[in-house]
Amino acid sequence: MAARKKATKRTTMRSSKGTKLYAVRAADGTFKDIQTYKRAHAADMRRVSKAEAASAPKKKKAAKKKVARKSVAAKKKVARKK
């Protein structure tokens, strides 16, 4: 069985321009990865956790409705009556 990957803790900081950043530190305290908060947060929101997926009700696939098309003759017949 594969070992579970521990989630990395991210620190929020601001750049010199004022942009909010996420900084991931290595075990020795140096910066391992720096991401913009906007992109990292958006990626987090798109991702569905295993707990959310397990608790969510199963969605049924909607059956496609067949649209009955009128024949050309039927359309002309309706047009003549008007």
Number of C-alpha atoms within 10 A of each C-alpha: 3 4 5 6 6 6 6 9 11 14 11 14 15 13 9 7 6 8 11 15 19 20 20 18 16 12 8 7 8 10 11 11 11 16 15 16 17 12 11 13 12 10 10 10 9 8 9 9 10 9 8 10 10 9 8 9 8 8 6 6 6 6 6 6 6 6 6 6 8 8 9 8 9 11 11 10 11 9 9 8 6 5
